[in-house]
């Protein structure tokens, strides 16, 4: 990944976070953290990974609300960032923390069974 793309990736993540925090008025969207953004090399698309600390049902509702607000978030991004192309956003639930907790539980279980 080029240095420019890395820089743009960080700027996009910050801008999306600001828009979600300060501009969205949807009550379904609460406690959302943008964990990473993976833009395509031509910046026409970007995968946005979010962390939502609540139960699975609430996570899905929040993710649906973010997907519904995608157009608004993109238009706000376009007006705030001076990019040739505003990326089309796709939101995904970041399950890294959940997977790492599961791995830690498996390790702890294996260690206790060895004793």
Secondary structure, DSSP 8 states (H G I E B T S, - for coil): --HHHHHHHHHHHHHHHHIIIII---TT--SEEEEEEEE-TTSSEEEEEEEE-S-HHHHHHHHHHHHHTHHHHHHHHHHHS--SS--EEEEEE--HHHHHHHHHHHHHHHHHHH-
